[in-house]
């Protein structure tokens, strides 16, 4: 097998494998994002459940919950993956879910 044959074979394999590799990278990225989102939602539920019976006011409870979730994100090297608005929204969603379940 000559050098030209090897280069042609390598180029052909690269062209064939590139779309599969691209699809695999996209799938892994999506799976990672979904996993991170599930962690965020779980931590928001935990924060709301922990603070539910505290003597703090509503705004203070929410800030404590946001801080709790932010701490968990930092501990898992996920700082910057979610904005403060997103953290606030998942806390509100967790509160709404808890209130719905309490009824």
N, C-alpha and C positions, 0 to 999 in steps of 0.2 A: 504494500500500500504506500503510495507516494504522499508527500507532504500536501500536495494539492487535494488528493482524495480525502485525507484527514481533515483538512480545512473545510471542504465541502460537506463532509459528514457532520462535523461540529456545527457548522452554520445551519444545516438542515435540522439537526436536533434542537438547536437553540430556537429556531423559528417555530418548531412544533411545541416545545415546552413552554415558551413565553406566555401564551394565553392561560395555560393551566396554572403557572406560577402566579400570574396576576390575579386570577380568581381565588387562589389559596390565600394570598396576602389580603385581599378584600374581605374574605370570609373570616380570617383571623382578627382583622381590625374590627369588624362588626361584632364578633363574639366577645372581644375584649370590652368594647363600648357597652354592650348589653350587660356584661358582668359587672362593670363599674356602676351602671345605673341601678342594677339590682342591689348592690351594696349600699348605695346612697339611699334608696327607698327603705331598706331594712334599718339602717341607722337612724333615719328620720322617725320611723315607727318606734324604735327603741327610745329615742330622745323624748318624744311626746309621751310615751307611756311612763317614763321615769319622772317627768315633770308634772304629770297630770294632777297629782295630789299635793303639789307644793303650795306654799302660801304666797308665792310671787304673783304679781299682776299679769295680765295677758301679754302685754308687750315684753315684760321681763322674761316670762316663760318662753316666748318665741325666741328672744335673743339668746337665752341659755340653750335652747334646743339647736339653734343655728350654730352656736359656739361648739356644742357637743359634736355635731356632725362635722364641722370644720376640723376639729381635733382628730376625729376618726379618719377623715380624708388625709390629713397630714401624716398620721401614723402609718398609713398604708401607701404613702408616696403618691397620692392622687391630688395633691394641692394644685389648684389651677385648672383642673378638669371641669369644674362646675363654677358658675358665677354666683355671687351673693343672691341675685334674684332667683336663680334656680334653687339654691338652698332654702330660701324663704318660701318658695312655691311648694317644695316637697314637704316642708314642715306644715304648711297650711293644709295640704292634701292629707297628711297623716292625722291632723286634728279633725278634719272633716270625716275621715274614715272612722276614727275612734268615736266621735259623736254619733255617727250613723249606727255603729255597732252597739252603742249604749242604749239606743232606743228600742 
